[in-house]
Amino acid sequence: MFGKRNYIQYLRYIWPKGDERTRDFKIIRQYHDLMKKDSQFYIDDQTWNDLDMDKVYSGIDRTISSPGEEMFYHMLREPIDDVNVLKDRDKLIEFFRNNNEAREKIQLQLFKLGRKKNNYTIKMLKEGLTEDKSKMWLYNLLGLFIPIAIAIGAFFKGLPFLGWLLPIYFINTYIHSKERNRMNVDGIMYLGSVIKTAKNLSKNQYEEFEFYTTRLGRLYKKIEYIAKNSISFGRMEGNDAILDFAYVFFLMQERVYLKMADKINQNRDELIELYKLVGEVDSLIGFAAYRQCLGSFSKPTFVQGEAYLNINKGIHPLVEKPIDNSITLSNNGIILTGTNMSGKSTFLRMVGINVLFAQTFYTCLSERYEGTYMKLMSSISPSDDVTSGKSFYLGEAEAMLRLINSAKDGKPVLCLIDEIFRGTNPVERIAASGEILKYIMNYNTLVIAATHDHEIAKLVGQKYKCYYFSEEINDDEGLTFDYKIKQGVSPTRNAIKLLKFLGYPKEIIEGSLNNIKDN
């Protein structure tokens, strides 16, 4: 009871802010990387990185188990277009927010499961365990030979059979050391803990939790054998020298492993589903904690028909003192102008993150959100790849082609673009950008394109509305921004004023201004 009290006290201490830790995204993204091919649509790496979603994930993650952190990542990367599924998630999130006793009871089981460093359990399940059934009879023979030899030697009171003990022991020791590296002992032990957690979760008789209790209970019955044997398998990793000697002597761990590998491989689908469900429970509790931290939020209203989006007073989750902005897109795109640091990129990310949150956890960081279900694609921060020989421009061109191809399937798509083709010369950049933006709008798409090139606004015509962010530069206050979106094209060009404010030589400033006059 003392241990349980300490666990509960800690869970109360970290609710709802979560615990601070370093996250290993190589491990966290495993489930998603292995399962994404089964998804109808998922957020691709370019869009995920454009939205700085690793940082967003780290800022909002409140999970306390390995399945939880992996599933939370996957859920954020797999938007849903079924309002009933989203409302079911919302119902559970609110249940966990408002029922401390029930939440803590479930959290306690997840906390005992915990996070496993270098957890490759899901990789083990997806790829399957190596098993060689031909070894079973050999290991059984070698494992049983010693007790049989001892019994026969004792019965006949002679030594011939006992003389085999030492060579057999050396053989078994060699087999054990060789197989030890091949057997995924840690993975099987953690899998056993996940199954045990699922069993305990299935005992919770809350009406709101019925979907999970039913599914987890049904799955546990199918894999009960694995649960029981994974415990005995784990005990063979103890610190008792005499027991360790006996396990090697009789090849007990190897024999149990071969039986379990067969059962695990036969039930991989059930085990993956169970792992997923345990992770979902932790993810929903974690997001309930995040909601609790929010000063305010809204729930989305989804509409049918042509691509449409209305965000009223939306904010970015990582900005400490966010300035809210509103936008409406209905059968049109937006050209967004303004100088660097004025808020264009943050605005693009705010829109993208709100769309993503709406379609994953039925939550919006805005006063109001209304829109169609839509695929989310972006080209905000494409980069060059030295290792593959790709130039920055080639990376941009490939990123834009993704958007074009995605628009062609007819489903609503939101395209967020920052500075098309900044890696090439201005003449070709402006010409190509204008044509691409017009082409994309022939499909069921919404586009927000940020640019420094005011000429693009003239090329795209009536299909796009113009908005801008502005700034002020003066000798007293320096560079100031209000970070509010305004309708129209940015009336200012303050790049050279900024150079002057930073203290660039007078000759550079005057020469730059003269060059502008000459052109």
GUBABA-554621 format. One line per field, with one value per residue (C-alpha): x, y, z; chain; residue number from 1. Coordinates in steps of 0.5 Angstrom, whole numbers. Example, Ala and Ser with C-alpha at 12.3 -4.5 7.8 and 13.67 -1.06 7.14 Angstrom:
2
xx c(25;27)
yy c(-9;-2)
zz c(16;14)
chain c(A;A)
resi c(1;2)
END
This chain:
519
xx c(0;6;8;2;1;7;5;-1;2;7;2;-2;5;5;-2;-3;4;7;14;20;25;29;25;28;24;28;24;18;16;17;10;8;14;12;4;4;3;-4;-6;-11;-7;-2;2;9;16;16;9;11;18;15;10;16;12;17;17;10;10;15;11;4;6;4;4;7;9;12;6;3;9;9;1;1;6;2;-5;-2;1;-6;-12;-19;-25;-30;-33;-36;-29;-27;-33;-31;-24;-27;-32;-26;-21;-27;-28;-21;-21;-27;-26;-20;-21;-22;-17;-12;-14;-12;-6;-3;-3;0;5;7;8;13;17;23;29;31;24;24;18;13;19;19;12;12;18;16;21;26;25;28;23;28;32;27;28;35;35;30;34;40;36;33;40;43;37;37;44;44;38;41;48;45;41;46;51;56;60;59;53;56;62;58;56;62;62;54;55;60;56;49;54;56;49;46;51;50;42;43;44;39;33;30;29;28;23;19;19;16;11;9;8;4;0;-1;-3;-8;-11;-11;-14;-20;-22;-24;-32;-33;-39;-34;-29;-33;-30;-23;-25;-29;-23;-17;-21;-22;-15;-12;-16;-13;-6;-6;-1;4;3;4;10;13;13;17;21;23;25;30;34;35;41;41;47;45;38;42;47;41;37;44;45;38;37;31;31;32;26;21;23;22;15;14;17;12;6;8;9;2;-2;2;-4;-7;-1;0;-8;-7;-1;-4;-10;-6;-2;-9;-11;-5;-5;-12;-11;-4;-9;-14;-8;-6;-13;-13;-7;-10;-13;-19;-20;-26;-28;-29;-35;-34;-38;-39;-38;-32;-26;-27;-24;-25;-21;-23;-18;-13;-6;0;1;9;8;9;5;1;-3;-9;-11;-17;-18;-23;-22;-28;-26;-20;-13;-9;-3;1;6;11;18;22;20;13;9;8;11;8;1;2;4;-2;-7;-3;-3;-10;-13;-8;-11;-18;-18;-14;-16;-22;-19;-17;-13;-18;-25;-28;-26;-30;-28;-29;-24;-18;-11;-6;1;6;12;15;22;25;32;38;41;49;49;44;47;40;41;36;32;31;28;24;21;20;16;12;10;8;3;1;0;-4;-9;-11;-14;-20;-21;-20;-13;-10;-3;1;7;13;17;16;23;27;33;33;33;27;25;24;21;16;14;13;10;4;3;3;-1;-6;-6;-7;-13;-17;-18;-21;-16;-15;-8;-4;2;7;12;16;15;9;9;6;-1;-2;-1;-6;-12;-18;-17;-13;-14;-8;-6;0;4;7;13;15;23;25;31;27;24;28;24;17;12;4;4;-3;-6;-9;-12;-9;-1;4;5;12;19;24;29;34;32;33;40;41;38;43;49;51;56;53;56;52;45;46;48;42;37;40;40;33;31;35;31)
yy c(0;5;4;5;11;14;13;16;22;23;22;28;32;31;32;36;39;33;31;34;29;28;24;19;20;15;10;14;14;7;5;10;8;1;2;8;4;1;9;12;19;21;27;26;28;34;37;34;38;44;45;44;38;34;41;41;34;35;41;37;30;28;20;16;9;7;5;11;16;12;12;19;21;16;19;26;24;20;25;22;24;20;25;19;17;24;25;18;21;27;24;20;26;29;23;23;31;31;24;24;17;13;17;16;8;7;12;7;1;5;8;1;-1;5;7;2;5;3;0;-5;-9;-6;-8;-15;-16;-13;-17;-23;-27;-32;-39;-45;-51;-56;-54;-56;-63;-62;-57;-62;-67;-64;-61;-67;-71;-69;-71;-77;-79;-77;-82;-87;-86;-86;-92;-97;-93;-93;-87;-88;-83;-78;-77;-74;-68;-64;-64;-63;-57;-54;-55;-52;-46;-45;-46;-41;-36;-36;-36;-30;-25;-28;-28;-21;-22;-15;-15;-21;-19;-12;-15;-19;-13;-10;-16;-15;-8;-10;-15;-10;-4;-9;-10;-3;-2;5;6;11;6;0;0;-1;-6;-10;-11;-11;-17;-21;-20;-22;-29;-30;-29;-31;-37;-31;-27;-33;-35;-29;-28;-34;-33;-26;-30;-33;-27;-26;-25;-32;-35;-42;-41;-38;-45;-49;-45;-46;-53;-55;-50;-48;-41;-43;-48;-43;-38;-43;-44;-37;-35;-40;-37;-30;-30;-34;-28;-22;-18;-19;-17;-11;-9;-10;-5;0;0;1;6;10;10;13;18;20;21;25;30;30;33;38;40;42;46;50;57;56;52;50;44;44;44;40;41;37;40;44;46;51;53;58;60;65;68;62;61;57;52;54;61;64;70;69;74;71;71;70;67;64;61;59;57;61;62;67;71;73;78;82;82;77;76;79;73;70;63;63;64;58;54;56;54;48;45;47;43;37;38;38;32;28;30;34;40;47;53;58;61;58;53;51;47;41;35;36;33;37;39;44;47;51;49;45;43;41;34;34;27;25;31;35;42;47;48;41;40;45;43;36;39;43;37;33;39;39;31;31;36;32;26;31;31;37;39;45;47;52;55;59;63;58;57;61;57;60;67;72;72;64;64;69;66;59;61;64;59;53;57;58;51;48;52;48;43;42;46;52;55;60;62;67;71;77;77;82;81;74;77;80;74;70;74;73;66;69;74;78;79;82;82;89;92;99;101;107;110;110;103;100;94;92;88;87;80;81;79;85;85;87;87;90;97;97;94;95;90;96;100;94;94;101;100;94;99;97;102;108;107;100;103;109;105;100;105;108;101;101;108;106;100)
zz c(0;2;-6;-9;-4;-7;-14;-13;-10;-16;-21;-18;-18;-25;-27;-31;-33;-34;-33;-36;-40;-46;-52;-56;-63;-66;-61;-61;-68;-69;-69;-74;-78;-78;-79;-83;-90;-87;-86;-92;-90;-85;-84;-88;-86;-90;-87;-80;-80;-83;-77;-72;-69;-66;-61;-61;-59;-53;-51;-50;-49;-42;-43;-38;-42;-48;-52;-50;-53;-59;-60;-58;-64;-69;-67;-69;-75;-77;-78;-78;-82;-78;-73;-69;-68;-66;-61;-58;-57;-54;-49;-46;-46;-42;-38;-35;-34;-30;-26;-22;-18;-25;-28;-23;-22;-30;-29;-24;-28;-34;-29;-27;-34;-35;-41;-43;-45;-52;-53;-59;-57;-63;-68;-65;-66;-73;-76;-72;-68;-71;-69;-71;-70;-71;-65;-61;-60;-60;-54;-50;-51;-49;-43;-41;-42;-35;-30;-34;-34;-26;-25;-29;-26;-19;-20;-23;-18;-23;-27;-34;-35;-30;-34;-39;-35;-36;-43;-44;-39;-44;-50;-46;-44;-51;-54;-48;-50;-57;-57;-51;-56;-61;-56;-55;-48;-46;-51;-49;-42;-43;-48;-42;-38;-43;-43;-36;-36;-41;-37;-31;-35;-38;-30;-30;-31;-32;-38;-41;-42;-44;-51;-48;-43;-48;-53;-48;-44;-51;-53;-47;-47;-54;-51;-44;-45;-47;-41;-36;-40;-41;-33;-32;-38;-35;-28;-32;-32;-24;-20;-17;-19;-17;-21;-27;-27;-27;-33;-37;-35;-37;-43;-40;-42;-50;-49;-47;-52;-58;-55;-54;-61;-64;-60;-61;-68;-69;-65;-68;-70;-63;-60;-64;-63;-55;-55;-59;-55;-48;-52;-54;-47;-44;-50;-49;-41;-43;-48;-42;-38;-44;-44;-37;-38;-43;-41;-47;-53;-57;-61;-68;-73;-79;-85;-92;-99;-102;-98;-93;-87;-81;-75;-71;-66;-67;-63;-64;-58;-57;-57;-49;-50;-57;-61;-64;-71;-75;-82;-87;-94;-98;-105;-105;-103;-100;-101;-95;-95;-90;-88;-84;-77;-78;-76;-83;-82;-75;-78;-83;-77;-73;-78;-80;-72;-71;-77;-74;-67;-70;-74;-69;-62;-63;-60;-63;-60;-62;-60;-66;-71;-77;-83;-88;-87;-91;-92;-90;-94;-93;-96;-91;-90;-95;-94;-99;-98;-98;-97;-103;-108;-108;-108;-104;-111;-112;-105;-106;-113;-110;-104;-109;-113;-107;-106;-114;-114;-107;-110;-116;-112;-111;-104;-100;-99;-95;-98;-93;-97;-95;-101;-107;-110;-106;-108;-115;-119;-118;-125;-126;-119;-120;-126;-124;-117;-120;-125;-120;-115;-120;-122;-115;-115;-120;-115;-109;-105;-100;-101;-96;-99;-96;-100;-101;-108;-109;-116;-115;-112;-119;-123;-119;-120;-117;-114;-108;-103;-100;-93;-90;-83;-82;-77;-75;-75;-72;-68;-61;-61;-66;-70;-67;-69;-68;-71;-73;-80;-84;-91;-97;-100;-95;-96;-94;-95;-89;-91;-92;-86;-82;-84;-82;-75;-74;-76;-83;-86;-89;-96;-96;-94;-99;-105;-104;-104;-110;-113;-112;-115;-121;-122)
chain c(A;A;A;A;A;A;A;A;A;A;A;A;A;A;A;A;A;A;A;A;A;A;A;A;A;A;A;A;A;A;A;A;A;A;A;A;A;A;A;A;A;A;A;A;A;A;A;A;A;A;A;A;A;A;A;A;A;A;A;A;A;A;A;A;A;A;A;A;A;A;A;A;A;A;A;A;A;A;A;A;A;A;A;A;A;A;A;A;A;A;A;A;A;A;A;A;A;A;A;A;A;A;A;A;A;A;A;A;A;A;A;A;A;A;A;A;A;A;A;A;A;A;A;A;A;A;A;A;A;A;A;A;A;A;A;A;A;A;A;A;A;A;A;A;A;A;A;A;A;A;A;A;A;A;A;A;A;A;A;A;A;A;A;A;A;A;A;A;A;A;A;A;A;A;A;A;A;A;A;A;A;A;A;A;A;A;A;A;A;A;A;A;A;A;A;A;A;A;A;A;A;A;A;A;A;A;A;A;A;A;A;A;A;A;A;A;A;A;A;A;A;A;A;A;A;A;A;A;A;A;A;A;A;A;A;A;A;A;A;A;A;A;A;A;A;A;A;A;A;A;A;A;A;A;A;A;A;A;A;A;A;A;A;A;A;A;A;A;A;A;A;A;A;A;A;A;A;A;A;A;A;A;A;A;A;A;A;A;A;A;A;A;A;A;A;A;A;A;A;A;A;A;A;A;A;A;A;A;A;A;A;A;A;A;A;A;A;A;A;A;A;A;A;A;A;A;A;A;A;A;A;A;A;A;A;A;A;A;A;A;A;A;A;A;A;A;A;A;A;A;A;A;A;A;A;A;A;A;A;A;A;A;A;A;A;A;A;A;A;A;A;A;A;A;A;A;A;A;A;A;A;A;A;A;A;A;A;A;A;A;A;A;A;A;A;A;A;A;A;A;A;A;A;A;A;A;A;A;A;A;A;A;A;A;A;A;A;A;A;A;A;A;A;A;A;A;A;A;A;A;A;A;A;A;A;A;A;A;A;A;A;A;A;A;A;A;A;A;A;A;A;A;A;A;A;A;A;A;A;A;A;A;A;A;A;A;A;A;A;A;A;A;A;A;A;A;A;A;A;A;A;A;A;A;A;A;A;A;A;A;A;A;A;A;A;A;A;A;A;A;A;A;A;A;A;A;A;A;A;A;A;A;A;A;A;A;A;A;A)
resi c(1;2;3;4;5;6;7;8;9;10;11;12;13;14;15;16;17;18;19;20;21;22;23;24;25;26;27;28;29;30;31;32;33;34;35;36;37;38;39;40;41;42;43;44;45;46;47;48;49;50;51;52;53;54;55;56;57;58;59;60;61;62;63;64;65;66;67;68;69;70;71;72;73;74;75;76;77;78;79;80;81;82;83;84;85;86;87;88;89;90;91;92;93;94;95;96;97;98;99;100;101;102;103;104;105;106;107;108;109;110;111;112;113;114;115;116;117;118;119;120;121;122;123;124;125;126;127;128;129;130;131;132;133;134;135;136;137;138;139;140;141;142;143;144;145;146;147;148;149;150;151;152;153;154;155;156;157;158;159;160;161;162;163;164;165;166;167;168;169;170;171;172;173;174;175;176;177;178;179;180;181;182;183;184;185;186;187;188;189;190;191;192;193;194;195;196;197;198;199;200;201;202;203;204;205;206;207;208;209;210;211;212;213;214;215;216;217;218;219;220;221;222;223;224;225;226;227;228;229;230;231;232;233;234;235;236;237;238;239;240;241;242;243;244;245;246;247;248;249;250;251;252;253;254;255;256;257;258;259;260;261;262;263;264;265;266;267;268;269;270;271;272;273;274;275;276;277;278;279;280;281;282;283;284;285;286;287;288;289;290;291;292;293;294;295;296;297;298;299;300;301;302;303;304;305;306;307;308;309;310;311;312;313;314;315;316;317;318;319;320;321;322;323;324;325;326;327;328;329;330;331;332;333;334;335;336;337;338;339;340;341;342;343;344;345;346;347;348;349;350;351;352;353;354;355;356;357;358;359;360;361;362;363;364;365;366;367;368;369;370;371;372;373;374;375;376;377;378;379;380;381;382;383;384;385;386;387;388;389;390;391;392;393;394;395;396;397;398;399;400;401;402;403;404;405;406;407;408;409;410;411;412;413;414;415;416;417;418;419;420;421;422;423;424;425;426;427;428;429;430;431;432;433;434;435;436;437;438;439;440;441;442;443;444;445;446;447;448;449;450;451;452;453;454;455;456;457;458;459;460;461;462;463;464;465;466;467;468;469;470;471;472;473;474;475;476;477;478;479;480;481;482;483;484;485;486;487;488;489;490;491;492;493;494;495;496;497;498;499;500;501;502;503;504;505;506;507;508;509;510;511;512;513;514;515;516;517;518;519)
END
